Structure formats: structure tokens, C-alpha cells
């Protein structure tokens, strides 16, 4: 089997390398919409499919873009058409994965099947470290074990107002189940910060010391920042891409 190469690895490694405060909630919301869009596609497929192994190590980051890919369907289950699969396992696992994204906590357990977690009623310890009240409420919706609570579907979560914040496309999964593209809205936000793609954002000249900061954004939403400092004839340049 040949699959798409995702050069930035999985979300587990990515979250360890990037402090959540630097990644920001906007990026996490965009990731959530992509994961939920993939789940909605699987759950509404004919025949329906449950992934059964949603975790950050099975979610892959594509290069320097905001695009992620849901992978590893090794233990996915295909149900007969017309049956009513239990999708709550995938939703629960999405909630634990979101907890990990918010605070870099490792997965709550290495149990072989997340159905066991649903039966046990085990909430991730990392939930206590999630300080954003709206994100915490969203996670609670996914992992709530109250007898009278019906766990939301992927479409319900996509319709949650929280996930529509900071993105231009507020449509539900019905318009993006097959493929989700939020790059345009992200590009607009970043373009507003960078002004023109090649415009010098800051320039400082004190005679013996010169400083330039320049930003450029490509069509795939990757951003490159060039910092150039000249001190007493010594020219130093550093490029940062993300």
C-alpha cells in the first residue's frame, strides 16, 4: 500500500516540539474540523466505518501547512449497510486526542481497544490541565459518561459554534465531508499580519547596526520569515519557516 507522505510527522511528535501556546487555539480548531470531517465521512459512508483507533500518533501533519491527515485504519471496522454502529468510541477518542493537543499529555492508556475506555468511564488526567473553558466544555461533550447524555456525532461537533470561530467557512460537514479546505481563511489571517508577501515589516538603522525583518507566505500557507542583522560590518541572516 502506498500512502501520502506527511513530512512533519504525527501530532504526538508535533505537539511535543511546539508549545500549545505557540500553536494557538486557532490551529487546534482547524485540526479538529479536519479530524471531525474525516470521521463524519467514515461514519456516514455506505457501508458505515468506525476508525476505532483515533489518537494523535495516528494523525499526520502535512509539511508546513495547516493540513492534517487521519491515518492507520488497521483496526477499522466496516458495518453492514443499514446497521447502527456505535460511533461513540471514535468521538470519545477524539476528545482524548483534543486533550493531548491542548496540553501535550500522552494518551490516557494503552488499552487495546477504546471500547474498554467507554465501558470503564475513564477520563484523561490531562483534562484537569486544560484551562480554556470552551475547549474543556467541548472535550467534556465527547467523553461524558452520564447515563442520560447522548454523545454527540461528528456532525454535531462540527456544528459547535466554538469550531466556527476564526474560520471563514462555517458550513457543516455536509459540504466538506470528503475534503476540507480551510487554507484560504488561514491565508487571509496571516496575510493581514504580513501585509504584502515580500514587504519588509520592520527596518532599523542606527549607523553601525542595521536590522531587517521580512515575511513571505506561499500558496500552500507555509510562511518564511527572514531576519537580517548587520553589526559593524558583520552580516548575519536567519530564516525561519513554519
N, C-alpha and C positions, 0 to 999 in steps of 0.2 A: 504494500500500500504506500502510495506517495502522497504526502500532505504538505500543506503550505508551511514554509519556513518562517518562524517568528524570532527575529534576531535578538529581541530584548528579553527572551526567556519567559518564565511564568510569573504570575502575580505574587507568589510567595517570595521569590528572589527579588522581584522588583520592589516590593514593599519594604524589604529589609534594607535595600540600598537607598531608598528615598523616604525621608521622614514624612509621615502623613500630612503634617502641617505644610510642607513644601509642595506636596502633590495637590492638596486642596480638595475641598468637597465637590467643586465643580467637576473635576476629573473623575472622582469616585462616582458621582451621579451619572456621568456619561457611561462609565463602565457598567454600572448597574443596569442602565437601559439596554445596553448591548447584550448582557447576560440574560436578562429577562425576555428580550426579544427572541433570543435563541431558544429559551425554554418554551415560550409561547408557540414557537414554530414546531418544536418537538411534540408538545402536549396536544396540539390541535392537528397534528399530522394524521393522515389516514393510511395505515392504522396508527394509533397514538403510540408515542415512545416516551419512556421516562429515562433520564440520564443515569440517575442513581449513584453518581459519584462527583457531585458538584463540590469543588474545593479550589482554592487559589492556585494550587500546584497543577491543576488541570485547565487553567485559564491562561492563555498565552498573549503576550504583548507584541504587537507588530511594529518593529522598528521604533522610530521616534514619534510615531503618530499616536492619536488617541484611540486607535482601533485595537480591540482585543478579540480573541477567538476562543470559543469554547471547544475543548478537545477531549480526547480519551473517552470514547464511548464503549470501552471494552466490556463493561458490565451493564450496559444499557439494556432495557427490556422493551420488546415490541409486543403490544397487546392486540388482541383480535379487534377488528372493526366493530364498532357498536358497544364495546365494553366500556366500563368506567374505571380506569386505572386510578390508583392512589397517587396523586401528584404531590401530596403534602411533603413527601420525603425530599423532593427536589427543592421545594420552597424553604423547608427547614434548612437544608444545606446552603442555600443562597444566603439565608440570614446569618449563618455562622461564618460564611465567607466574607460577608459585608463587615462583620465584627472584626475579622482579621485585617481587612483593608483599613479600617479606622484606627487600629492601634498596633498593628504588626504582631498580634497574638498568633501563635501557631494553632493549628486545628485542635479542637477540644479533645479529641480522642482518635485512636487508630482502630476503632471498631471496624469490622469488615463490611458492615452494611449499615447505612444511615437509618434504615427502618428500625434498628435496635435503639437508636437515639430517640426516635419519635416515641417508641414504647416506654423508654426509661423516663422521659421528661427531663432531659439533661440540658441545661442552658450553659452556653460558653462562659467561662470565668471572665474572659476579656470584655464581656458586656458591661461589667462594672467600671471599666476604664473609658467607655465611650461617653464623652462629655457633651456632645451635640445632642440636645433633647429631641430634635426632629429625626435625626438618624437613629437614635436609640428607640424611638417610637416605631420607626419602620422595621427595625430588627425585631422588636417585640411582636409585631404583627406576624412575622414569619415563623417565630419559634414559640408562640404562646401555646400552652398546654391546657388551658381552661376547658373543661368539658363542653361548655356552651359556645365556645369560639370555633368558628369555621375558618381554617387557614386560608388566606387569600390566594387567588390564582396569579399566574404571571401577568395576565392582562389587568387584573385588579391593581397590582403593584405598579404597572406601567402607567396606569391612570392616576396614581397617587400624585397630588399637587407638588410634593417635595421633589419628585424626579423631573418635573417640568420646569423647575427653576433654572435659570441661566442657560437655557437652550431655546433656540428659535422654533424648533419643531416640537410642538406639544401634542401631536397626534398620538393615538394609541397604537398598539401593536398591530391592529388590523391593517395599517398602512406601511408597517415596517417589519413584519414578522420574518420575511425572507431575508432582507438585508437592511441594516440600519446605518444611515449616514448622517452623523451629526457634525462632521468635519467643518461644514460651511459655517455653522454658528460659532464654533470654536475659533475658526479663522477670523471671523468678524471681530470677536472679542480681542484676540491677540493683535490684529491689525490696528485696532484702536489704540493699543498700547505702543505699538512700534511705529505708528504714523505711516510713513511710506516705507516699503520693504528695504530700501537701501539708504534711507536718510540717516545722517548722523544724529543720534539722540542727544548727545552731550559732548561739549568740547570745552577744554580748559587750557589756557596757555599763560604761564607766568614767566616766560622768558627762558628759564633753564629747565622748566618742567612742562610737558605737554601731555594732554590726556584726551583720548577719543573713545567713545562708546558707540558702536554701530550694531543695528539689528536687522536681520533679514529672515523672512518666512517663505518657505517653498509651498508649492501647491498641495503637498501631502501633509501640510500643517506642521512639519518639522521646523524648528526655529534655530537659527545660529546667531550667537552674539560674539562680536569681536571687540576685545579690549586692547587698546594700544597705548603704551606709556613710553614717553621719551624723557629720560633724565640725564642731563649732562652728556648728551650725545649717545647714550645707551638706549637702543630701541628694543622694547620688549612687547611681544604680541601674544595674546592668549585667546584661543577660540573655544567657545562652549556651544555644544549642540544638544538639543533635547526636543 
